[in-house]
Amino acid sequence: MSIVAAFMVPHPPMIVPEVGRGSEKQVEKTIKAYEKVAEKIAALKPETIIISSPHSVMYSDYFHISPGTHASGSFADFGAPQVKFDVEYDEELVNLLCSKAEESHFPAGTLGEKRPELDHGTMVPLWFIKKKYKDFKLVRTGLSGYDFLKHYEYGMMIKDAVESLGRKVVYVASGDLSHKLQDYGPYGFAEEGPVYDKRIMDVCSGGRFGELFDFDENFCEKAAECGHKSFVIMAGALDSKAVQATQYSHEDVTGVGYGICSFIPKDDDGGRHFLDKRLKLVEDELNQKREKSDAYVKLARASAEYFVKNGDIMPLPDNLPSELLNTKAGAFVSVHKFGTLRGCIGTIASTQATLAQEIIENAVSAVSKDPRFQPVTEDELKYLDINVDVLGEAEKISSPTELNVKKYGVIVQSGYKRGLLLPDLDGVDTVEQQVSIARRKGGIAPDEKVDLFRFEVVRHY
């Protein structure tokens, strides 16, 4: 056996009558669709239900799988402590999944659970399912800070574990859509909100899982969605399978998007290996981009690759342009993988004898010393996109009104504490955001008095 069905569902606690106390009537279409999902699951009689929830334990660099034999929870945090759950975990499937992760050096497992209680992203689907069907075990997993492709790969590993055990499994991808659909909603309105909801429902209702990778992560953040990575794991769990996709409902009346779809796997389909196809596309695009890179970026890439492969600093190459050898300046090297930052280290002013050496050293630091990330490994190199920012001299300014997020970077200084942010960054749209982020990077409190400096950069791709 294997995964016999998958469902995309929301998780608003107010949909449970004891929590909603009448307000759930606003989303009657969602409730009726949820009941259909529960009926379909009951008819399938799965041995195990896997739920991925954005509100389960989450780490930036690790996929958490809930450990133990069982777990319980209630809606006490939402004013309904009488609505309780007690579930039995599928230990055998969890153990096999952890073993496969360990064998493949994949960052997933049962470590680090601080609060074993069930989260509402898990309990809302369970509330509907358990009214119709109770004879199942549960596997509960969280998301991570990794990119979409890593989440898809995780889904593929789940699929492999399920098939290895011969389990009859239903996958439930819990996740709301945009939280910024209406001015009157709890999170207000953003123009990206309705665009996200329309796109995600179109993609999922058509079962076009490869297009889940096309959503820019900054766009998703502005839309304030919470379920996208949950849906991507589900897609990975259905890798290589043709699916019959059905949309049951979509509502936005509360200002938050609730979408429900089902996916019934059919025959094997060699054209639906979406991870392989995307990796090949990314690699081809990056190879073309590298051929067009200027000397600054080629030097940074060569330095990064040399260090990752050899564990040492690359010697200064021959035949470098004179401006790299006769100039001294601060420089930042930024490394992205699949559109997500993978490392960024730089210097505000020159620390080396030449700009070339500055770039060489900072490229090494970007792939090995950025405290936010694990060091880059050799198998990642072909998927890295690198750029170099050469900084102009910083000038002191008297007011944030002299900043422009597209043109100027900012340095915020308070005594010995200093934070810097480069200009023209995705997701940084206002001076207020720019200064706030620079403050946080420098460990400077919002109310501390600061000196402001601005600088221009020449960005090399």
Secondary structure as UniProt FT lines:
FT   STRAND          3..9
FT   HELIX           13..15
FT   HELIX           17..20
FT   TURN            21..22
FT   HELIX           23..27
FT   HELIX           28..44
FT   STRAND          48..52
FT   TURN            54..55
FT   TURN            60..61
FT   STRAND          62..65
FT   STRAND          70..75
FT   HELIX           76..78
FT   STRAND          80..89
FT   HELIX           91..103
FT   TURN            104..105
FT   STRAND          108..109
FT   TURN            111..112
FT   HELIX           120..132
FT   STRAND          137..141
FT   HELIX           148..165
FT   STRAND          169..174
FT   TURN            183..184
FT   TURN            186..187
FT   HELIX           192..205
FT   TURN            206..207
FT   HELIX           209..214
FT   HELIX           217..223
FT   HELIX           228..237
FT   TURN            238..240
FT   STRAND          241..251
FT   TURN            253..254
FT   STRAND          258..268
FT   HELIX           270..272
FT   HELIX           274..292
FT   HELIX           295..310
FT   HELIX           322..325
FT   STRAND          331..337
FT   TURN            338..339
FT   STRAND          340..346
FT   HELIX           355..368
FT   TURN            371..372
FT   HELIX           378..383
FT   STRAND          384..391
FT   STRAND          395..397
FT   HELIX           400..402
FT   TURN            405..407
FT   STRAND          409..414
FT   TURN            415..416
FT   STRAND          417..421
FT   TURN            426..427
FT   HELIX           431..441
FT   TURN            442..443
FT   TURN            446..447
FT   STRAND          451..455
FT   STRAND          457..460
//
